[in-house]
Amino acid sequence: MRTRSAVGSEVTGPRSGPGTALACRGLVKRYGDLVAVAGLDLEVEAGECFGLLGPNGAGKTTTVELFEGLLAPDGGRLEVLGEHWQGDGQRLRARLGVQLQETRFPEKLRVIELAELFRSFYRDGLRPEAALALVGLEEKRRAFVRELSGGQKQRLSLACALVGDPEILFLDEPTTGLDPASRRQIWEIVERLKERGRTVLLTTHYMEEAARLCDRVAIVDRGRILALGAPAELVASLGAEHVVELETDRELPDAVLADLPGLEAVHREGTTVRLTVREVHRVVPPLLARLSEGGFEARRLATHHATLEDLFIALTGRTLEGGAAAGVGGGQEGATA
């Protein structure tokens, strides 16, 4: 599997294998002068949960909508279940389930009525009651949509995507705006779908969500894939297992951080620094000693295991929320945008 940075170069159609659910080669989408998808090469295997992880504006939703047939590409080729989008694509569309980033349902319909309406769009599929059971809404079947909480409405949206018993399920930011409890409920539903062998393409800017649900992840920024692989493998590519976050009363000079034992990279954001380290216990004591010697006050000190967000910062110099993080290297240079 390859990534591509050139835009508008000549491409051939994707040569997907028999176990490939989604494939694209040199995929490009422009909005005027803005290149939202910049020559993307991607392949998703049948039965895997594949995640597109990146900040808002990275091109995740545009990529998904190209696969869903909602948008036409400006360059490159793509395949969905071995087929290309042609005409109205009705036969292919019947094999897909789509949960959009934001869905508004008629508030005066009952939950079961909405599930029945979506079921009527498909020749084959699940009973509406079975789709509601998959997302834990059996007891709300007679409730009006307006009576549901935000998390329940999101689960209803997922039920409507599942009622056609799709071969591929597209989930675009499925837990954005939900409270932690509702988010975990959605995660558990997706995990049950994985157990049933369904192919899932998920977009998210929550690194914990990607790490928990996805078999493989593509880290996306500005329409390009920066890294691709299993979440654990991507985190391991940082070369260190831990991150130390330090906030001080004023910015630290490079000399305070230079040559700390086991230090791999440093990323700055104002008076906060993130240190990617191999062993926390070897870095923290000399670091605190240098702060004391220089008269710096440590306002916050925290450590955590390295995550996909730390990898994104190393690749782009920015957080997944879009904040800048200028970097200077320890054992190796920190990446900057």
C-alpha positions as CSV (number, residue, x, y, z in Angstrom):
1,M,0.0,0.0,0.0
2,R,1.4,3.3,-1.0
3,T,0.7,7.0,-0.4
4,R,1.2,9.7,-3.0
5,S,1.8,13.4,-2.7
6,A,1.7,14.4,-6.4
7,V,-1.6,15.9,-7.4
8,G,-3.0,15.4,-10.9
9,S,-0.5,12.8,-12.0
10,E,-1.5,10.1,-14.4
11,V,-2.9,7.1,-12.6
12,T,-4.4,3.7,-13.4
13,G,-7.4,2.1,-11.7
14,P,-6.8,0.3,-8.4
15,R,-5.9,-3.3,-8.7
16,S,-7.7,-4.6,-5.6
17,G,-7.4,-8.2,-4.5
18,P,-10.3,-10.6,-3.9
19,G,-10.5,-9.6,-0.2
20,T,-10.5,-5.9,-0.8
21,A,-13.6,-3.9,0.2
22,L,-12.4,-0.4,-0.8
23,A,-9.6,0.8,-2.9
24,C,-8.4,4.0,-4.5
25,R,-5.4,5.1,-6.5
26,G,-4.3,8.7,-7.0
27,L,-7.6,10.0,-5.7
28,V,-8.0,13.8,-6.0
29,K,-10.8,16.1,-5.0
30,R,-10.7,19.9,-5.3
31,Y,-12.9,22.8,-4.2
32,G,-11.7,25.7,-6.3
33,D,-8.1,26.3,-5.3
34,L,-8.4,24.0,-2.2
35,V,-7.2,20.5,-2.7
36,A,-9.1,18.5,-0.1
37,V,-7.8,15.0,-1.2
38,A,-4.3,15.1,-2.7
39,G,-3.5,11.9,-4.7
40,L,-4.6,9.3,-2.1
41,D,-3.7,5.7,-2.4
42,L,-5.7,3.4,-0.1
43,E,-6.9,-0.1,0.3
44,V,-9.3,-1.5,3.0
45,E,-9.6,-5.2,3.4
46,A,-12.9,-6.9,3.8
47,G,-13.8,-7.5,7.5
48,E,-11.4,-4.9,8.9
49,C,-12.2,-1.7,10.8
50,F,-10.1,0.9,9.1
51,G,-9.7,4.4,10.6
52,L,-9.0,7.8,9.1
53,L,-7.5,9.8,11.9
54,G,-6.8,13.5,11.6
55,P,-7.9,17.0,12.6
56,N,-10.9,18.9,11.2
57,G,-10.2,19.9,7.6
58,A,-7.8,17.0,7.0
59,G,-9.9,15.6,4.1
60,K,-11.4,12.6,6.0
61,T,-15.0,13.4,5.3
62,T,-14.3,14.2,1.7
63,T,-12.5,10.9,1.3
64,V,-15.5,9.0,2.8
65,E,-18.0,10.8,0.7
66,L,-16.1,9.9,-2.5
67,F,-16.2,6.2,-1.5
68,E,-19.9,6.6,-0.7
69,G,-20.7,8.0,-4.2
70,L,-21.9,11.3,-2.8
71,L,-19.0,13.2,-4.5
72,A,-17.3,12.6,-7.9
73,P,-13.5,12.6,-7.9
74,D,-11.5,15.1,-9.9
75,G,-8.7,12.7,-10.5
76,G,-7.8,9.0,-9.8
77,R,-9.9,6.0,-9.6
78,L,-11.8,4.2,-6.8
79,E,-13.5,0.9,-6.3
80,V,-16.2,-0.1,-3.8
81,L,-16.7,-3.9,-3.4
82,G,-15.0,-4.4,-6.7
83,E,-17.3,-2.0,-8.6
84,H,-17.1,1.6,-9.8
85,W,-19.8,4.2,-9.3
86,Q,-21.9,4.4,-12.5
87,G,-25.3,6.0,-13.1
88,D,-27.3,6.4,-9.9
89,G,-25.4,3.5,-8.3
90,Q,-28.5,2.1,-6.8
91,R,-27.4,-1.5,-6.8
92,L,-24.1,-0.7,-5.2
93,R,-25.6,1.8,-2.7
94,A,-27.9,-1.0,-1.4
95,R,-24.8,-2.8,-0.2
96,L,-23.6,0.1,2.0
97,G,-24.6,1.6,5.3
98,V,-23.8,5.3,5.9
99,Q,-23.9,7.3,9.1
100,L,-23.2,10.9,8.3
101,Q,-21.3,13.3,10.5
102,E,-24.6,15.1,11.3
103,T,-28.1,13.7,10.8
104,R,-31.4,15.4,11.4
105,F,-34.5,13.2,11.7
106,P,-38.2,14.3,11.7
107,E,-38.8,14.9,15.3
108,K,-42.5,13.9,15.2
109,L,-41.8,10.4,14.0
110,R,-41.5,7.5,16.4
111,V,-38.3,5.6,16.6
112,I,-39.8,2.4,15.1
113,E,-41.4,4.4,12.3
114,L,-38.1,5.9,11.3
115,A,-36.4,2.5,11.3
116,E,-39.3,1.2,9.2
117,L,-38.9,4.1,6.8
118,F,-35.2,3.4,6.3
119,R,-35.8,-0.3,5.9
120,S,-38.2,0.4,3.0
121,F,-35.3,1.8,1.0
122,Y,-33.7,-1.7,0.8
123,R,-34.9,-4.9,-0.9
124,D,-33.2,-7.0,1.7
125,G,-32.1,-6.3,5.2
126,L,-32.8,-6.6,8.9
127,R,-36.2,-6.3,10.6
128,P,-36.5,-2.7,12.0
129,E,-36.8,-4.2,15.5
130,A,-33.6,-6.1,15.0
131,A,-31.7,-3.0,13.9
132,L,-32.9,-1.2,17.0
133,A,-31.9,-4.1,19.2
134,L,-28.3,-4.0,17.7
135,V,-28.0,-0.4,19.1
136,G,-29.9,-1.0,22.4
137,L,-33.0,1.0,21.5
138,E,-35.7,-1.7,21.9
139,E,-37.2,0.1,24.9
140,K,-37.4,3.4,23.0
141,R,-39.2,2.0,19.9
142,R,-42.5,3.8,20.7
143,A,-40.7,7.1,21.7
144,F,-40.8,10.1,19.5
145,V,-37.4,11.2,18.0
146,R,-37.7,14.5,19.9
147,E,-37.7,12.7,23.2
148,L,-34.3,11.0,22.7
149,S,-31.0,12.2,24.2
150,G,-28.1,13.2,22.0
151,G,-26.5,9.7,22.5
152,Q,-29.7,7.9,21.7
153,K,-30.2,9.9,18.5
154,Q,-26.7,9.0,17.4
155,R,-27.5,5.3,18.1
156,L,-30.7,5.7,16.1
157,S,-28.7,7.1,13.2
158,L,-26.5,4.0,13.5
159,A,-29.6,1.7,13.5
160,C,-30.8,3.4,10.3
161,A,-27.4,2.7,8.7
162,L,-27.5,-0.9,9.7
163,V,-31.1,-1.7,8.8
164,G,-30.1,-2.7,5.2
165,D,-27.6,-5.2,6.7
166,P,-24.7,-3.5,4.8
167,E,-21.5,-5.2,3.7
168,I,-19.6,-1.9,4.4
169,L,-20.5,0.6,7.1
170,F,-19.2,4.2,6.8
171,L,-19.1,6.0,10.1
172,D,-18.1,9.7,9.8
173,E,-17.1,11.1,13.3
174,P,-19.7,8.9,15.0
175,T,-19.1,10.1,18.5
176,T,-18.3,13.8,18.0
177,G,-20.2,15.9,20.6
178,L,-21.2,12.9,22.8
179,D,-20.6,12.5,26.5
180,P,-18.1,9.8,27.6
181,A,-20.8,7.3,28.5
182,S,-22.6,7.7,25.1
183,R,-19.2,7.5,23.3
184,R,-18.4,4.2,25.0
185,Q,-21.9,2.8,24.0
186,I,-21.1,3.6,20.3
187,W,-17.7,1.9,20.7
188,E,-19.3,-1.3,22.0
189,I,-21.8,-1.4,19.1
190,V,-18.9,-1.0,16.6
191,E,-17.0,-3.8,18.4
192,R,-20.0,-6.1,18.0
193,L,-20.2,-5.3,14.3
194,K,-16.5,-6.2,14.0
195,E,-17.2,-9.6,15.7
196,R,-19.8,-10.2,12.9
197,G,-17.2,-9.6,10.3
198,R,-18.5,-6.3,8.9
199,T,-16.2,-3.9,7.1
200,V,-16.1,-0.5,8.8
201,L,-14.5,2.7,7.5
202,L,-14.4,5.1,10.4
203,T,-13.3,8.8,10.5
204,T,-12.3,10.3,13.8
205,H,-10.1,12.9,15.5
206,Y,-10.2,11.0,18.8
207,M,-7.0,9.0,19.0
208,E,-8.4,6.8,21.8
209,E,-11.3,5.9,19.6
210,A,-9.0,5.0,16.7
211,A,-6.7,2.9,19.0
212,R,-9.6,1.0,20.5
213,L,-11.7,0.2,17.4
214,C,-9.4,0.1,14.4
215,D,-7.4,-2.8,13.0
216,R,-5.4,-0.3,10.9
217,V,-5.3,3.5,10.9
218,A,-4.2,6.1,8.3
219,I,-3.1,9.4,9.8
220,V,-4.4,12.0,7.4
221,D,-3.5,15.7,7.1
222,R,-4.2,18.2,4.3
223,G,-5.5,15.5,2.0
224,R,-2.5,13.2,2.3
225,I,-1.7,10.0,4.3
226,L,1.2,10.7,6.6
227,A,1.4,7.2,8.2
228,L,-0.5,3.9,7.9
229,G,-0.5,0.7,9.9
230,A,-1.8,-0.9,13.1
231,P,-2.2,1.6,15.9
232,A,0.4,-0.1,18.1
233,E,2.9,-0.3,15.3
234,L,2.5,3.4,14.5
235,V,3.0,4.4,18.1
236,A,6.1,2.1,18.3
237,S,7.5,4.0,15.3
238,L,8.1,7.0,17.6
239,G,11.0,5.1,19.0
240,A,9.9,5.8,22.6
241,E,7.1,4.5,24.8
242,H,6.4,7.6,27.0
243,V,5.6,11.3,26.9
244,V,6.4,13.8,29.6
245,E,4.3,17.0,29.6
246,L,5.8,19.9,31.5
247,E,4.3,23.4,31.9
248,T,6.5,26.1,33.4
249,D,6.1,29.7,34.5
250,R,8.0,30.9,31.4
251,E,9.5,29.3,28.3
252,L,12.5,27.0,28.8
253,P,15.7,27.6,26.9
254,D,17.0,24.7,24.8
255,A,19.9,24.2,27.1
256,V,17.6,23.1,29.9
257,L,16.4,20.2,27.8
258,A,19.5,19.3,25.9
259,D,21.1,15.9,26.4
260,L,18.6,14.6,28.8
261,P,19.1,10.8,29.1
262,G,16.7,8.8,26.8
263,L,15.2,11.9,25.2
264,E,14.0,11.3,21.7
265,A,12.1,14.5,20.8
266,V,10.8,17.8,22.2
267,H,7.7,19.7,21.1
268,R,6.8,23.1,22.4
269,E,3.5,24.9,22.7
270,G,4.1,28.2,24.6
271,T,5.3,27.4,28.1
272,T,4.4,23.7,27.7
273,V,6.8,21.1,26.4
274,R,6.2,17.5,25.4
275,L,9.2,15.2,25.8
276,T,9.1,11.9,24.0
277,V,11.3,9.6,26.1
278,R,12.3,6.0,26.4
279,E,12.4,5.8,30.2
280,V,10.5,8.3,32.4
281,H,12.6,7.6,35.6
282,R,15.8,8.6,33.8
283,V,14.5,11.9,32.5
284,V,12.4,13.4,35.2
285,P,15.0,13.7,38.1
286,P,17.7,15.6,36.1
287,L,15.0,17.7,34.4
288,L,13.6,18.8,37.8
289,A,17.2,19.5,39.0
290,R,17.8,21.8,36.0
291,L,14.5,23.6,36.6
292,S,15.6,24.3,40.2
293,E,19.0,25.4,39.2
294,G,17.6,27.9,36.6
295,G,14.9,29.2,38.9
296,F,12.0,27.9,36.8
297,E,8.7,27.0,38.4
298,A,7.0,23.7,37.3
299,R,3.3,24.4,37.2
300,R,2.3,21.0,35.8
301,L,4.1,17.7,35.3
302,A,2.4,14.7,33.8
303,T,3.4,11.5,32.1
304,H,1.6,9.1,29.8
305,H,2.3,6.3,27.4
306,A,2.8,7.5,23.8
307,T,-0.3,7.6,21.7
308,L,-1.4,8.2,18.1
309,E,-1.7,11.9,18.9
310,D,1.9,12.0,19.9
311,L,2.8,10.5,16.5
312,F,0.6,13.1,14.8
313,I,2.5,15.9,16.6
314,A,5.8,14.3,15.7
315,L,4.7,14.2,12.0
316,T,3.1,17.7,11.7
317,G,4.1,19.8,14.7
318,R,0.4,20.3,15.5
319,T,-2.1,18.6,17.8
320,L,-5.2,16.8,16.4
321,E,-7.2,19.9,17.6
322,G,-5.1,22.0,15.3
323,G,-2.9,23.8,17.8
324,A,0.7,24.6,16.9
325,A,3.5,22.7,18.6
326,A,7.0,23.9,17.4
327,G,9.6,21.2,18.0
328,V,13.3,20.9,18.7
329,G,15.1,17.6,18.8
330,G,16.6,15.7,21.6
331,G,17.9,12.3,20.4
332,Q,16.4,13.2,17.0
333,E,14.8,16.4,15.6
334,G,11.1,16.9,16.4
335,A,9.0,17.4,13.3
336,T,7.6,20.7,12.5
337,A,4.9,21.7,10.0
